[in-house]
Amino acid sequence: MDAPAALARLRDISSQVRAAVIFERGGKVVGSTLADGERAKQVAQESGDLLAEAELRGGDGGSAEFAQLEVVLQAGSVFVVRHGDRLIAATTPPEPTVGLVFYDLKSCLRDLDEAAPAKKAPPTRQSPRPKKKSDAKP
Amino acid sequence: MRSRSVLTGALLGTGSIVGGLLFRRRLARRRERVDVYFGDGSMVSLTRMDEAEPFLRRARRILELAG
């Protein structure tokens, strides 16, 4: 599943997610539900800064690895979830079902992660063999 | 007559206490804060303004950008 498909699936399964941006460490945007690419980039940048702040709070000396965060505001919540080197930032209305939102965001990143290696493998294995059989018959 | 008014008073008193508790709980839940979860299962909740402010500022900006 590529990023637009993973985000479309996220929007299907989660009615609480208003907007989401998938990005890599360093701020490179992988996919976004926002129409404006510049805004998506800025969201990724701000979320990267949130991640950096959060990593300072891990364990006694910032040793524990960051997994996810929720910032609760009067106007809504902001979520950032990490899976490997990929992250997803999402916004929801006030008082979302926190556990469900975390689960859906993690699933979205997993969908994206699982699909990536599967796309490259098939062409090299499958293309030569069927041609030889069809050539031999006529 | 007297016992009826006592009962009414008790019911009103209980109702206002329960209502007040529910209102305070709801208010506490809506208070701005940051919950950070780590891979080792630990969690940090930042509720003090000086701790949470850098997160809150950035999150407000994200909400604004995301529309």
N, CA and C atoms of all chains as a GROMACS GRO file, in nm:
protein
  615
    1MET      N    1   0.085  -0.120   0.000
    1MET     CA    2   0.000   0.000   0.000
    1MET      C    3   0.088   0.125   0.000
    2ASP      N    4   0.063   0.216  -0.092
    2ASP     CA    5   0.143   0.339  -0.092
    2ASP      C    6   0.080   0.442   0.003
    3ALA      N    7   0.147   0.556   0.019
    3ALA     CA    8   0.104   0.654   0.120
    3ALA      C    9  -0.039   0.706   0.096
    4PRO      N   10  -0.075   0.746  -0.029
    4PRO     CA   11  -0.213   0.793  -0.047
    4PRO      C   12  -0.317   0.687  -0.012
    5ALA      N   13  -0.288   0.560  -0.047
    5ALA     CA   14  -0.383   0.452  -0.017
    5ALA      C   15  -0.393   0.429   0.134
    6ALA      N   16  -0.278   0.433   0.202
    6ALA     CA   17  -0.277   0.414   0.348
    6ALA      C   18  -0.355   0.527   0.417
    7LEU      N   19  -0.339   0.648   0.367
    7LEU     CA   20  -0.410   0.762   0.426
    7LEU      C   21  -0.560   0.755   0.396
    8ALA      N   22  -0.593   0.709   0.276
    8ALA     CA   23  -0.735   0.695   0.241
    8ALA      C   24  -0.800   0.590   0.331
    9ARG      N   25  -0.727   0.482   0.357
    9ARG     CA   26  -0.778   0.376   0.445
    9ARG      C   27  -0.795   0.430   0.587
   10LEU      N   28  -0.697   0.511   0.630
   10LEU     CA   29  -0.705   0.571   0.764
   10LEU      C   30  -0.831   0.655   0.778
   11ARG      N   31  -0.861   0.732   0.676
   11ARG     CA   32  -0.979   0.819   0.682
   11ARG      C   33  -1.108   0.737   0.680
   12ASP      N   34  -1.101   0.621   0.612
   12ASP     CA   35  -1.219   0.532   0.610
   12ASP      C   36  -1.246   0.472   0.747
   13ILE      N   37  -1.138   0.426   0.812
   13ILE     CA   38  -1.158   0.355   0.939
   13ILE      C   39  -1.170   0.448   1.058
   14SER      N   40  -1.113   0.567   1.050
   14SER     CA   41  -1.118   0.657   1.165
   14SER      C   42  -1.193   0.785   1.133
   15SER      N   43  -1.311   0.798   1.192
   15SER     CA   44  -1.390   0.919   1.169
   15SER      C   45  -1.336   1.036   1.252
   16GLN      N   46  -1.248   1.005   1.348
   16GLN     CA   47  -1.201   1.110   1.437
   16GLN      C   48  -1.081   1.187   1.381
   17VAL      N   49  -1.008   1.126   1.291
   17VAL     CA   50  -0.889   1.193   1.235
   17VAL      C   51  -0.934   1.296   1.131
   18ARG      N   52  -0.897   1.422   1.158
   18ARG     CA   53  -0.934   1.530   1.066
   18ARG      C   54  -0.831   1.544   0.954
   19ALA      N   55  -0.704   1.544   0.994
   19ALA     CA   56  -0.595   1.559   0.896
   19ALA      C   57  -0.477   1.477   0.942
   20ALA      N   58  -0.398   1.429   0.847
   20ALA     CA   59  -0.281   1.348   0.883
   20ALA      C   60  -0.168   1.371   0.783
   21VAL      N   61  -0.047   1.368   0.835
   21VAL     CA   62   0.072   1.383   0.750
   21VAL      C   63   0.171   1.274   0.788
   22ILE      N   64   0.215   1.196   0.689
   22ILE     CA   65   0.318   1.094   0.713
   22ILE      C   66   0.451   1.155   0.669
   23PHE      N   67   0.550   1.142   0.754
   23PHE     CA   68   0.680   1.202   0.722
   23PHE      C   69   0.794   1.119   0.780
   24GLU      N   70   0.914   1.150   0.734
   24GLU     CA   71   1.031   1.080   0.784
   24GLU      C   72   1.107   1.173   0.878
   25ARG      N   73   1.195   1.113   0.957
   25ARG     CA   74   1.281   1.195   1.043
   25ARG      C   75   1.358   1.292   0.954
   26GLY      N   76   1.361   1.416   0.992
   26GLY     CA   77   1.423   1.517   0.908
   26GLY      C   78   1.320   1.602   0.836
   27GLY      N   79   1.193   1.554   0.838
   27GLY     CA   80   1.083   1.637   0.786
   27GLY      C   81   1.038   1.607   0.645
   28LYS      N   82   1.095   1.506   0.577
   28LYS     CA   83   1.052   1.475   0.440
   28LYS      C   84   0.911   1.417   0.441
   29VAL      N   85   0.819   1.484   0.370
   29VAL     CA   86   0.679   1.441   0.369
   29VAL      C   87   0.662   1.321   0.275
   30VAL      N   88   0.601   1.214   0.326
   30VAL     CA   89   0.578   1.092   0.247
   30VAL      C   90   0.436   1.094   0.190
   31GLY      N   91   0.343   1.148   0.266
   31GLY     CA   92   0.204   1.157   0.221
   31GLY      C   93   0.125   1.245   0.314
   32SER      N   94   0.013   1.298   0.263
   32SER     CA   95  -0.063   1.391   0.346
   32SER      C   96  -0.208   1.396   0.301
   33THR      N   97  -0.297   1.424   0.394
   33THR     CA   98  -0.438   1.445   0.357
   33THR      C   99  -0.463   1.592   0.324
   34LEU      N  100  -0.362   1.676   0.347
   34LEU     CA  101  -0.378   1.819   0.320
   34LEU      C  102  -0.355   1.846   0.171
   35ALA      N  103  -0.438   1.931   0.116
   35ALA     CA  104  -0.425   1.962  -0.027
   35ALA      C  105  -0.302   2.048  -0.053
   36ASP      N  106  -0.268   2.131   0.041
   36ASP     CA  107  -0.156   2.223   0.026
   36ASP      C  108  -0.024   2.157   0.071
   37GLY      N  109   0.066   2.133  -0.024
   37GLY     CA  110   0.193   2.067   0.005
   37GLY      C  111   0.281   2.145   0.102
   38GLU      N  112   0.275   2.278   0.092
   38GLU     CA  113   0.357   2.362   0.179
   38GLU      C  114   0.312   2.350   0.324
   39ARG      N  115   0.180   2.345   0.343
   39ARG     CA  116   0.125   2.328   0.479
   39ARG      C  117   0.165   2.192   0.536
   40ALA      N  118   0.159   2.090   0.451
   40ALA     CA  119   0.197   1.955   0.495
   40ALA      C  120   0.342   1.955   0.542
   41LYS      N  121   0.427   2.026   0.467
   41LYS     CA  122   0.569   2.036   0.501
   41LYS      C  123   0.587   2.104   0.638
   42GLN      N  124   0.509   2.210   0.658
   42GLN     CA  125   0.518   2.284   0.785
   42GLN      C  126   0.467   2.199   0.903
   43VAL      N  127   0.361   2.121   0.877
   43VAL     CA  128   0.310   2.031   0.981
   43VAL      C  129   0.418   1.928   1.017
   44ALA      N  130   0.484   1.873   0.914
   44ALA     CA  131   0.591   1.775   0.938
   44ALA      C  132   0.704   1.839   1.018
   45GLN      N  133   0.737   1.962   0.986
   45GLN     CA  134   0.844   2.034   1.056
   45GLN      C  135   0.809   2.055   1.204
   46GLU      N  136   0.688   2.105   1.228
   46GLU     CA  137   0.644   2.129   1.366
   46GLU      C  138   0.634   1.998   1.445
   47SER      N  139   0.588   1.892   1.377
   47SER     CA  140   0.576   1.761   1.444
   47SER      C  141   0.713   1.705   1.475
   48GLY      N  142   0.809   1.728   1.386
   48GLY     CA  143   0.947   1.687   1.410
   48GLY      C  144   1.004   1.756   1.533
   49ASP      N  145   0.967   1.884   1.549
   49ASP     CA  146   1.011   1.959   1.668
   49ASP      C  147   0.945   1.904   1.794
   50LEU      N  148   0.817   1.864   1.782
   50LEU     CA  149   0.748   1.800   1.897
   50LEU      C  150   0.820   1.672   1.936
   51LEU      N  151   0.859   1.595   1.833
   51LEU     CA  152   0.930   1.469   1.856
   51LEU      C  153   1.063   1.495   1.930
   52ALA      N  154   1.135   1.597   1.884
   52ALA     CA  155   1.264   1.630   1.946
   52ALA      C  156   1.245   1.668   2.093
   53GLU      N  157   1.141   1.747   2.121
   53GLU     CA  158   1.110   1.786   2.260
   53GLU      C  159   1.077   1.662   2.343
   54ALA      N  160   0.996   1.573   2.283
   54ALA     CA  161   0.950   1.453   2.355
   54ALA      C  162   1.066   1.361   2.386
   55GLU      N  163   1.160   1.349   2.293
   55GLU     CA  164   1.273   1.257   2.313
   55GLU      C  165   1.360   1.300   2.431
   56LEU      N  166   1.358   1.428   2.461
   56LEU     CA  167   1.434   1.478   2.577
   56LEU      C  168   1.376   1.429   2.710
   57ARG      N  169   1.246   1.391   2.706
   57ARG     CA  170   1.178   1.351   2.831
   57ARG      C  171   1.186   1.201   2.857
   58GLY      N  172   1.244   1.125   2.765
   58GLY     CA  173   1.246   0.979   2.778
   58GLY      C  174   1.336   0.929   2.889
   59GLY      N  175   1.279   0.853   2.983
   59GLY     CA  176   1.357   0.794   3.093
   59GLY      C  177   1.424   0.899   3.178
   60ASP      N  178   1.525   0.858   3.251
   60ASP     CA  179   1.594   0.950   3.341
   60ASP      C  180   1.680   1.049   3.263
   61GLY      N  181   1.755   0.997   3.168
   61GLY     CA  182   1.843   1.086   3.090
   61GLY      C  183   1.804   1.094   2.945
   62GLY      N  184   1.674   1.077   2.916
   62GLY     CA  185   1.628   1.079   2.777
   62GLY      C  186   1.667   0.952   2.704
   63SER      N  187   1.681   0.839   2.777
   63SER     CA  188   1.730   0.715   2.718
   63SER      C  189   1.620   0.632   2.650
   64ALA      N  190   1.496   0.639   2.699
   64ALA     CA  191   1.388   0.558   2.642
   64ALA      C  192   1.348   0.611   2.505
   65GLU      N  193   1.315   0.515   2.415
   65GLU     CA  194   1.282   0.552   2.278
   65GLU      C  195   1.139   0.605   2.269
   66PHE      N  196   1.121   0.711   2.194
   66PHE     CA  197   0.988   0.771   2.177
   66PHE      C  198   0.897   0.676   2.101
   67ALA      N  199   0.772   0.663   2.145
   67ALA     CA  200   0.675   0.579   2.073
   67ALA      C  201   0.561   0.662   2.016
   68GLN      N  202   0.498   0.745   2.100
   68GLN     CA  203   0.384   0.823   2.055
   68GLN      C  204   0.353   0.934   2.155
   69LEU      N  205   0.279   1.032   2.110
   69LEU     CA  206   0.238   1.139   2.203
   69LEU      C  207   0.103   1.196   2.164
   70GLU      N  208   0.039   1.254   2.262
   70GLU     CA  209  -0.085   1.328   2.238
   70GLU      C  210  -0.075   1.463   2.307
   71VAL      N  211  -0.103   1.568   2.233
   71VAL     CA  212  -0.112   1.701   2.295
   71VAL      C  213  -0.260   1.738   2.298
   72VAL      N  214  -0.312   1.756   2.419
   72VAL     CA  215  -0.454   1.787   2.437
   72VAL      C  216  -0.472   1.938   2.446
   73LEU      N  217  -0.549   1.993   2.354
   73LEU     CA  218  -0.580   2.136   2.354
   73LEU      C  219  -0.731   2.154   2.361
   74GLN      N  220  -0.774   2.275   2.396
   74GLN     CA  221  -0.918   2.303   2.399
   74GLN      C  222  -0.979   2.285   2.260
   75ALA      N  223  -0.903   2.322   2.157
   75ALA     CA  224  -0.956   2.319   2.020
   75ALA      C  225  -0.949   2.181   1.955
   76GLY      N  226  -0.876   2.089   2.016
   76GLY     CA  227  -0.859   1.956   1.958
   76GLY      C  228  -0.731   1.892   2.007
   77SER      N  229  -0.702   1.773   1.954
   77SER     CA  230  -0.580   1.703   1.995
   77SER      C  231  -0.487   1.685   1.876
   78VAL      N  232  -0.356   1.681   1.907
   78VAL     CA  233  -0.255   1.652   1.805
   78VAL      C  234  -0.185   1.523   1.848
   79PHE      N  235  -0.176   1.430   1.755
   79PHE     CA  236  -0.109   1.301   1.782
   79PHE      C  237   0.015   1.289   1.694
   80VAL      N  238   0.121   1.233   1.750
   80VAL     CA  239   0.239   1.195   1.670
   80VAL      C  240   0.274   1.052   1.709
   81VAL      N  241   0.283   0.965   1.608
   81VAL     CA  242   0.314   0.823   1.632
   81VAL      C  243   0.434   0.785   1.546
   82ARG      N  244   0.524   0.707   1.604
   82ARG     CA  245   0.645   0.664   1.531
   82ARG      C  246   0.640   0.514   1.505
   83HIS      N  247   0.686   0.475   1.386
   83HIS     CA  248   0.704   0.333   1.354
   83HIS      C  249   0.831   0.324   1.271
   84GLY      N  250   0.938   0.279   1.332
   84GLY     CA  251   1.068   0.280   1.264
   84GLY      C  252   1.112   0.423   1.241
   85ASP      N  253   1.151   0.452   1.118
   85ASP     CA  254   1.194   0.589   1.086
   85ASP      C  255   1.080   0.677   1.037
   86ARG      N  256   0.962   0.615   1.022
   86ARG     CA  257   0.847   0.692   0.974
   86ARG      C  258   0.762   0.740   1.091
   87LEU      N  259   0.701   0.856   1.068
   87LEU     CA  260   0.612   0.913   1.170
   87LEU      C  261   0.483   0.960   1.105
   88ILE      N  262   0.380   0.965   1.186
   88ILE     CA  263   0.255   1.022   1.137
   88ILE      C  264   0.206   1.123   1.240
   89ALA      N  265   0.167   1.239   1.191
   89ALA     CA  266   0.108   1.342   1.277
   89ALA      C  267  -0.038   1.356   1.236
   90ALA      N  268  -0.127   1.364   1.334
   90ALA     CA  269  -0.269   1.374   1.301
   90ALA      C  270  -0.340   1.469   1.397
   91THR      N  271  -0.446   1.529   1.347
   91THR     CA  272  -0.528   1.617   1.433
   91THR      C  273  -0.667   1.557   1.447
   92THR      N  274  -0.728   1.580   1.563
   92THR     CA  275  -0.865   1.531   1.588
   92THR      C  276  -0.945   1.642   1.657
   93PRO      N  277  -1.077   1.630   1.661
   93PRO     CA  278  -1.157   1.724   1.741
   93PRO      C  279  -1.130   1.702   1.890
   94PRO      N  280  -1.183   1.790   1.978
   94PRO     CA  281  -1.162   1.771   2.122
   94PRO      C  282  -1.219   1.638   2.172
   95GLU      N  283  -1.155   1.584   2.276
   95GLU     CA  284  -1.196   1.461   2.342
   95GLU      C  285  -1.214   1.341   2.248
   96PRO      N  286  -1.109   1.305   2.176
   96PRO     CA  287  -1.119   1.185   2.090
   96PRO      C  288  -1.105   1.058   2.174
   97THR      N  289  -1.132   0.944   2.112
   97THR     CA  290  -1.108   0.815   2.179
   97THR      C  291  -0.960   0.783   2.159
   98VAL      N  292  -0.880   0.820   2.257
   98VAL     CA  293  -0.734   0.822   2.243
   98VAL      C  294  -0.676   0.688   2.196
   99GLY      N  295  -0.716   0.579   2.263
   99GLY     CA  296  -0.662   0.447   2.230
   99GLY      C  297  -0.689   0.409   2.085
  100LEU      N  298  -0.810   0.439   2.040
  100LEU     CA  299  -0.847   0.405   1.902
  100LEU      C  300  -0.766   0.485   1.801
  101VAL      N  301  -0.748   0.614   1.830
  101VAL     CA  302  -0.672   0.699   1.738
  101VAL      C  303  -0.528   0.649   1.728
  102PHE      N  304  -0.466   0.619   1.842
  102PHE     CA  305  -0.329   0.566   1.841
  102PHE      C  306  -0.322   0.437   1.758
  103TYR      N  307  -0.420   0.349   1.779
  103TYR     CA  308  -0.421   0.221   1.708
  103TYR      C  309  -0.433   0.242   1.557
  104ASP      N  310  -0.524   0.331   1.517
  104ASP     CA  311  -0.545   0.356   1.374
  104ASP      C  312  -0.421   0.418   1.309
  105LEU      N  313  -0.356   0.508   1.380
  105LEU     CA  314  -0.237   0.574   1.324
  105LEU      C  315  -0.122   0.473   1.310
  106LYS      N  316  -0.108   0.387   1.410
  106LYS     CA  317  -0.003   0.284   1.404
  106LYS      C  318  -0.031   0.187   1.289
  107SER      N  319  -0.156   0.149   1.272
  107SER     CA  320  -0.194   0.059   1.163
  107SER      C  321  -0.161   0.122   1.028
  108CYS      N  322  -0.186   0.250   1.017
  108CYS     CA  323  -0.158   0.322   0.891
  108CYS      C  324  -0.009   0.313   0.858
  109LEU      N  325   0.076   0.335   0.957
  109LEU     CA  326   0.221   0.328   0.934
  109LEU      C  327   0.265   0.185   0.903
  110ARG      N  328   0.202   0.088   0.968
  110ARG     CA  329   0.236  -0.054   0.943
  110ARG      C  330   0.196  -0.094   0.802
  111ASP      N  331   0.078  -0.050   0.758
  111ASP     CA  332   0.032  -0.079   0.620
  111ASP      C  333   0.135  -0.031   0.520
  112LEU      N  334   0.185   0.087   0.545
  112LEU     CA  335   0.282   0.150   0.455
  112LEU      C  336   0.415   0.075   0.457
  113ASP      N  337   0.454   0.033   0.576
  113ASP     CA  338   0.581  -0.035   0.595
  113ASP      C  339   0.582  -0.174   0.533
  114GLU      N  340   0.471  -0.247   0.549
  114GLU     CA  341   0.463  -0.384   0.497
  114GLU      C  342   0.458  -0.386   0.346
  115ALA      N  343   0.395  -0.287   0.288
  115ALA     CA  344   0.378  -0.286   0.143
  115ALA      C  345   0.506  -0.250   0.069
  116ALA      N  346   0.593  -0.174   0.130
  116ALA     CA  347   0.711  -0.121   0.060
  116ALA      C  348   0.802  -0.229   0.000
  117PRO      N  349   0.848  -0.336   0.071
  117PRO     CA  350   0.936  -0.433   0.009
  117PRO      C  351   0.864  -0.525  -0.090
  118ALA      N  352   0.735  -0.551  -0.070
  118ALA     CA  353   0.661  -0.643  -0.156
  118ALA      C  354   0.649  -0.592  -0.299
  119LYS      N  355   0.651  -0.459  -0.317
  119LYS     CA  356   0.635  -0.403  -0.450
  119LYS      C  357   0.752  -0.432  -0.542
  120LYS      N  358   0.874  -0.434  -0.486
  120LYS     CA  359   0.992  -0.447  -0.569
  120LYS      C  360   1.022  -0.592  -0.609
  121ALA      N  361   0.986  -0.690  -0.529
  121ALA     CA  362   1.027  -0.828  -0.550
  121ALA      C  363   0.968  -0.898  -0.673
  122PRO      N  364   0.837  -0.896  -0.699
  122PRO     CA  365   0.781  -0.983  -0.802
  122PRO      C  366   0.840  -0.972  -0.943
  123PRO      N  367   0.865  -0.858  -1.001
  123PRO     CA  368   0.907  -0.856  -1.141
  123PRO      C  369   1.033  -0.937  -1.172
  124THR      N  370   1.134  -0.936  -1.086
  124THR     CA  371   1.259  -1.007  -1.114
  124THR      C  372   1.240  -1.158  -1.109
  125ARG      N  373   1.149  -1.208  -1.023
  125ARG     CA  374   1.131  -1.352  -1.010
  125ARG      C  375   1.041  -1.410  -1.117
  126GLN      N  376   0.937  -1.338  -1.155
  126GLN     CA  377   0.833  -1.398  -1.237
  126GLN      C  378   0.850  -1.380  -1.387
  127SER      N  379   0.913  -1.276  -1.431
  127SER     CA  380   0.909  -1.247  -1.575
  127SER      C  381   0.976  -1.349  -1.666
  128PRO      N  382   1.093  -1.408  -1.637
  128PRO     CA  383   1.157  -1.494  -1.738
  128PRO      C  384   1.088  -1.628  -1.762
  129ARG      N  385   1.038  -1.697  -1.659
  129ARG     CA  386   0.990  -1.835  -1.673
  129ARG      C  387   0.869  -1.854  -1.764
  130PRO      N  388   0.759  -1.781  -1.745
  130PRO     CA  389   0.641  -1.806  -1.830
  130PRO      C  390   0.670  -1.788  -1.978
  131LYS      N  391   0.762  -1.700  -2.014
  131LYS     CA  392   0.791  -1.675  -2.155
  131LYS      C  393   0.849  -1.799  -2.223
  132LYS      N  394   0.938  -1.870  -2.152
  132LYS     CA  395   1.003  -1.987  -2.211
  132LYS      C  396   0.899  -2.096  -2.244
  133LYS      N  397   0.801  -2.117  -2.149
  133LYS     CA  398   0.699  -2.220  -2.171
  133LYS      C  399   0.613  -2.187  -2.292
  134SER      N  400   0.572  -2.061  -2.299
  134SER     CA  401   0.484  -2.024  -2.410
  134SER      C  402   0.558  -2.030  -2.544
  135ASP      N  403   0.689  -2.006  -2.543
  135ASP     CA  404   0.768  -2.014  -2.666
  135ASP      C  405   0.779  -2.160  -2.715
  136ALA      N  406   0.785  -2.257  -2.626
  136ALA     CA  407   0.806  -2.396  -2.662
  136ALA      C  408   0.682  -2.461  -2.725
  137LYS      N  409   0.562  -2.418  -2.689
  137LYS     CA  410   0.439  -2.483  -2.735
  137LYS      C  411   0.411  -2.470  -2.886
  138PRO      N  412   0.413  -2.355  -2.946
  138PRO     CA  413   0.369  -2.348  -3.087
  138PRO      C  414   0.468  -2.397  -3.190
  139MET      N  415  -4.538   1.625   5.574
  139MET     CA  416  -4.502   1.748   5.503
  139MET      C  417  -4.355   1.783   5.526
  140ARG      N  418  -4.315   1.773   5.655
  140ARG     CA  419  -4.178   1.807   5.691
  140ARG      C  420  -4.078   1.707   5.634
  141SER      N  421  -4.118   1.577   5.645
  141SER     CA  422  -4.028   1.473   5.594
  141SER      C  423  -4.012   1.485   5.442
  142ARG      N  424  -4.116   1.533   5.375
  142ARG     CA  425  -4.111   1.552   5.230
  142ARG      C  426  -4.010   1.661   5.192
  143SER      N  427  -4.015   1.770   5.266
  143SER     CA  428  -3.921   1.879   5.236
  143SER      C  429  -3.776   1.840   5.270
  144VAL      N  430  -3.760   1.757   5.374
  144VAL     CA  431  -3.626   1.708   5.409
  144VAL      C  432  -3.572   1.621   5.295
  145LEU      N  433  -3.661   1.533   5.245
  145LEU     CA  434  -3.623   1.443   5.135
  145LEU      C  435  -3.586   1.524   5.010
  146THR      N  436  -3.668   1.626   4.982
  146THR     CA  437  -3.641   1.711   4.865
  146THR      C  438  -3.506   1.781   4.881
  147GLY      N  439  -3.482   1.832   5.001
  147GLY     CA  440  -3.354   1.900   5.028
  147GLY      C  441  -3.236   1.806   5.013
  148ALA      N  442  -3.253   1.684   5.065
  148ALA     CA  443  -3.145   1.584   5.056
  148ALA      C  444  -3.116   1.549   4.910
  149LEU      N  445  -3.226   1.532   4.833
  149LEU     CA  446  -3.209   1.498   4.692
  149LEU      C  447  -3.139   1.611   4.616
  150LEU      N  448  -3.182   1.732   4.645
  150LEU     CA  449  -3.119   1.849   4.578
  150LEU      C  450  -2.971   1.859   4.614
  151GLY      N  451  -2.942   1.836   4.743
  151GLY     CA  452  -2.803   1.842   4.791
  151GLY      C  453  -2.716   1.738   4.722
  152THR      N  454  -2.769   1.613   4.720
  152THR     CA  455  -2.694   1.504   4.657
  152THR      C  456  -2.673   1.533   4.508
  153GLY      N  457  -2.780   1.580   4.445
  153GLY     CA  458  -2.772   1.610   4.300
  153GLY      C  459  -2.667   1.715   4.270
  154SER      N  460  -2.663   1.820   4.352
  154SER     CA  461  -2.566   1.927   4.325
  154SER      C  462  -2.423   1.879   4.350
  155ILE      N  463  -2.405   1.792   4.450
  155ILE     CA  464  -2.270   1.739   4.477
  155ILE      C  465  -2.223   1.651   4.360
  156VAL      N  466  -2.313   1.562   4.317
  156VAL     CA  467  -2.278   1.472   4.204
  156VAL      C  468  -2.251   1.555   4.078
  157GLY      N  469  -2.339   1.653   4.053
  157GLY     CA  470  -2.321   1.740   3.936
  157GLY      C  471  -2.189   1.814   3.941
  158GLY      N  472  -2.156   1.865   4.058
  158GLY     CA  473  -2.029   1.938   4.076
  158GLY      C  474  -1.909   1.848   4.050
  159LEU      N  475  -1.916   1.725   4.100
  159LEU     CA  476  -1.807   1.629   4.079
  159LEU      C  477  -1.789   1.597   3.931
  160LEU      N  478  -1.904   1.572   3.865
  160LEU     CA  479  -1.897   1.540   3.721
  160LEU      C  480  -1.841   1.657   3.642
  161PHE      N  481  -1.883   1.779   3.678
  161PHE     CA  482  -1.836   1.898   3.609
  161PHE      C  483  -1.685   1.913   3.628
  162ARG      N  484  -1.638   1.891   3.750
  162ARG     CA  485  -1.494   1.904   3.778
  162ARG      C  486  -1.413   1.798   3.704
  163ARG      N  487  -1.469   1.676   3.697
  163ARG     CA  488  -1.400   1.568   3.625
  163ARG      C  489  -1.388   1.600   3.477
  164ARG      N  490  -1.498   1.652   3.422
  164ARG     CA  491  -1.500   1.687   3.280
  164ARG      C  492  -1.400   1.800   3.252
  165LEU      N  493  -1.399   1.896   3.342
  165LEU     CA  494  -1.308   2.010   3.328
  165LEU      C  495  -1.162   1.964   3.334
  166ALA      N  496  -1.134   1.872   3.426
  166ALA     CA  497  -0.998   1.820   3.441
  166ALA      C  498  -0.954   1.745   3.316
  167ARG      N  499  -1.050   1.671   3.257
  167ARG     CA  500  -1.018   1.595   3.136
  167ARG      C  501  -0.986   1.687   3.019
  168ARG      N  502  -1.051   1.803   3.018
  168ARG     CA  503  -1.031   1.896   2.906
  168ARG      C  504  -0.912   1.989   2.925
  169ARG      N  505  -0.848   1.981   3.039
  169ARG     CA  506  -0.734   2.069   3.065
  169ARG      C  507  -0.623   2.040   2.967
  170GLU      N  508  -0.558   2.144   2.920
  170GLU     CA  509  -0.452   2.124   2.820
  170GLU      C  510  -0.333   2.053   2.883
  171ARG      N  511  -0.283   1.951   2.815
  171ARG     CA  512  -0.173   1.873   2.867
  171ARG      C  513  -0.104   1.797   2.755
  172VAL      N  514   0.008   1.732   2.788
  172VAL     CA  515   0.082   1.652   2.692
  172VAL      C  516   0.108   1.515   2.753
  173ASP      N  517   0.076   1.410   2.680
  173ASP     CA  518   0.107   1.273   2.724
  173ASP      C  519   0.207   1.214   2.626
  174VAL      N  520   0.325   1.179   2.677
  174VAL     CA  521   0.430   1.120   2.591
  174VAL      C  522   0.450   0.975   2.633
  175TYR      N  523   0.446   0.883   2.536
  175TYR     CA  524   0.462   0.740   2.561
  175TYR      C  525   0.593   0.693   2.500
  176PHE      N  526   0.662   0.604   2.572
  176PHE     CA  527   0.791   0.555   2.524
  176PHE      C  528   0.786   0.405   2.497
  177GLY      N  529   0.885   0.359   2.421
  177GLY     CA  530   0.890   0.219   2.378
  177GLY      C  531   0.901   0.122   2.493
  178ASP      N  532   0.957   0.164   2.607
  178ASP     CA  533   0.972   0.073   2.721
  178ASP      C  534   0.845   0.067   2.806
  179GLY      N  535   0.737   0.131   2.758
  179GLY     CA  536   0.608   0.126   2.828
  179GLY      C  537   0.587   0.241   2.926
  180SER      N  538   0.687   0.324   2.943
  180SER     CA  539   0.670   0.436   3.036
  180SER      C  540   0.594   0.551   2.969
  181MET      N  541   0.537   0.636   3.053
  181MET     CA  542   0.458   0.748   3.002
  181MET      C  543   0.483   0.871   3.089
  182VAL      N  544   0.494   0.985   3.024
  182VAL     CA  545   0.512   1.110   3.098
  182VAL      C  546   0.396   1.201   3.064
  183SER      N  547   0.328   1.251   3.166
  183SER     CA  548   0.219   1.345   3.144
  183SER      C  549   0.263   1.482   3.192
  184LEU      N  550   0.264   1.577   3.099
  184LEU     CA  551   0.309   1.713   3.134
  184LEU      C  552   0.186   1.802   3.149
  185THR      N  553   0.160   1.844   3.271
  185THR     CA  554   0.043   1.928   3.296
  185THR      C  555   0.081   2.069   3.342
  186ARG      N  556   0.204   2.080   3.395
  186ARG     CA  557   0.248   2.213   3.440
  186ARG      C  558   0.278   2.300   3.320
  187MET      N  559   0.234   2.424   3.326
  187MET     CA  560   0.244   2.513   3.212
  187MET      C  561   0.387   2.528   3.158
  188ASP      N  562   0.484   2.544   3.250
  188ASP     CA  563   0.623   2.566   3.205
  188ASP      C  564   0.679   2.445   3.130
  189GLU      N  565   0.633   2.324   3.169
  189GLU     CA  566   0.678   2.202   3.100
  189GLU      C  567   0.606   2.182   2.967
  190ALA      N  568   0.476   2.205   2.970
  190ALA     CA  569   0.393   2.171   2.854
  190ALA      C  570   0.394   2.278   2.745
  191GLU      N  571   0.428   2.401   2.781
  191GLU     CA  572   0.413   2.513   2.688
  191GLU      C  573   0.481   2.495   2.552
  192PRO      N  574   0.608   2.446   2.544
  192PRO     CA  575   0.668   2.428   2.411
  192PRO      C  576   0.588   2.334   2.322
  193PHE      N  577   0.529   2.229   2.383
  193PHE     CA  578   0.447   2.133   2.307
  193PHE      C  579   0.315   2.200   2.264
  194LEU      N  580   0.254   2.270   2.359
  194LEU     CA  581   0.123   2.330   2.332
  194LEU      C  582   0.131   2.433   2.219
  195ARG      N  583   0.240   2.511   2.221
  195ARG     CA  584   0.259   2.613   2.118
  195ARG      C  585   0.267   2.548   1.979
  196ARG      N  586   0.348   2.443   1.971
  196ARG     CA  587   0.366   2.375   1.842
  196ARG      C  588   0.238   2.306   1.798
  197ALA      N  589   0.168   2.246   1.895
  197ALA     CA  590   0.044   2.175   1.862
  197ALA      C  591  -0.064   2.273   1.813
  198ARG      N  592  -0.068   2.393   1.873
  198ARG     CA  593  -0.164   2.494   1.828
  198ARG      C  594  -0.136   2.532   1.683
  199ARG      N  595  -0.008   2.545   1.653
  199ARG     CA  596   0.035   2.579   1.517
  199ARG      C  597  -0.006   2.467   1.419
  200ILE      N  598   0.010   2.342   1.462
  200ILE     CA  599  -0.027   2.228   1.377
  200ILE      C  600  -0.178   2.228   1.351
  201LEU      N  601  -0.257   2.253   1.456
  201LEU     CA  602  -0.403   2.258   1.439
  201LEU      C  603  -0.443   2.369   1.342
  202GLU      N  604  -0.372   2.480   1.354
  202GLU     CA  605  -0.398   2.595   1.267
  202GLU      C  606  -0.365   2.560   1.121
  203LEU      N  607  -0.249   2.496   1.100
  203LEU     CA  608  -0.205   2.459   0.965
  203LEU      C  609  -0.297   2.355   0.903
  204ALA      N  610  -0.341   2.260   0.988
  204ALA     CA  611  -0.423   2.150   0.938
  204ALA      C  612  -0.568   2.193   0.913
  205GLY      N  613  -0.602   2.311   0.964
  205GLY     CA  614  -0.738   2.366   0.941
  205GLY      C  615  -0.838   2.296   1.026
   0.00000   0.00000   0.00000
